[in-house]
Amino acid sequence: MSASLASVAVAAPTAAISPADTAWMLIATALVLMMTPALGLFYAGLVRSKNTLNTFMMSAGALGVVTVAWALLGYSLAFGKGNGFIGGLSFVALHDVGFAPRSGTTIPQLVFFAFEAAFCIITAALVSGAVVERMRYTTFLIFMVVWSLAVYPVLAHWVWGGGWLEQHGVLDFAGGVPVEMASGFSALAAAVAVGARRDYGRQALLPHNAVYALLGAGLLWFGWFGFNGGSGFTVGHPGTLAFTNTLLAPACTLVVWFLLDLTFGGKVTAIGAATAIVVGCVGITPACGYISPTWAMLLGALAALPSYALIVLRPRTRLDETLDVLAAHGLAGMTGILFIGFFAQLVWNGRANGLLYGHPSQLLWQLIAALAGPAYAFTVTYGLMRILGRLLPLRASEREEALGLDVVEHGEEAYTTGEGAILVSSEAIASGEVAAGV
């Protein structure tokens, strides 16, 4: 650590640093960091009231444990000099991460580190949507730490850190592989490993607050302008294009989702609108800097279709992937990655365009990325969950699920009715766990 501090102290800004780009990236980093509590709000609205606080705390926990893991090791594994599979250890504990410009950018590497940290934080938090209302909080915190070292940095290295997918020209502007598909297919693996909730398939498990979900989705969309717009690392053409496309695509997804809701349910739903916003933002994420605004609108419209279909069909199965992370992130992210292969057109860094513009090989490698990323994320996540399940309590008991994890895991309630605390205290006294009157 002393070497790291020394390098920060002596490194001075150089002429290559752009104050304008740096200022924009500081704002973009703050916007992306805000997305994690926004996700907590979005997720909290989608669960039952007795699990509101616990669900939000899973996102809040990522702000702590994932940030520390990323600083100590994750950043180096993603962006340190390594091989085609994983980065090296040159940046461990932020060694040599200072004010000098990050290679290929005009911003300090410290700013680059912070921006990428915000990506890792929210990606780990996204996986919680698959296991809320039943997974133990401390076990999930440990899972996020290990996942943010074993899954996210590997996939980030593949597409952004000089890994094998980047070497073969795969285009992923803001995280279709390491963020969206990784979280979606990791969520699928986590749901399979943890199992269904005790009431799944026996009673309706409905969202308790649609306003929370809408507000959370709206804040996510707001933060996504930093998520996508900042991924160009400049105030120039790439960031401007990504910013504009992040407005257009989710708007088109909303319109198509409204039509689907009206066609199949007769009503436009608030939960559907909130979900559509997220799906549209996810779909445009990998493609936002590579396609024209017109194609971005088409992508937003198309992204709604597979995600909507899976959200409708999934409850008819035994898969309790609680908040449909696979549909909203995994499938929408895959749609965006593949769309690049067909329609990449405004490629500002000199790489190949898509199939429609004369480069069929781009589609082939986008397809390979769309298969390899999910396969790695699912396999490693499932293995991590199984190992954790052998070492630690993985999920709450049926009684604890019935009481709700707010009181059981945190000793607090999102809504101060006191009913959960009274019930826990009564059961504890009756079982002899505590003495009456204490």
Secondary structure by P-SEA (a helix, b strand, c coil): caaaaaaaaaccccccccaaaaaaaaaaaaaaaaaaaaaaaaaaaaccccaaaaaaaaaaaaacaaaaaaaaccccccccccccccccccccccccccccccccccccaaaaaaaaaaaaaaaaaaacccccccccaaaaaaaaaaaacccaaaaaaacccccccccccccccccccccaaaaaaaaaaaaaaacccccccccccccccaaaaaaaaaaaaaacccccccccccccaaaaaaaaaaacaaaaaaaaaaaaaaaccccccaaaaaaaaaaaaaaaccccccccaaaaaaaaaaaaaaaaaaaacccccccccccccccccaaaaaaaaaaaaccccccccccccccccccaaaaaaaaaaacaaaaaaaaaaaaaaaaaaacccccccaaaaaaccccccccccccccaaaaaaaaaaaaaaccccccc
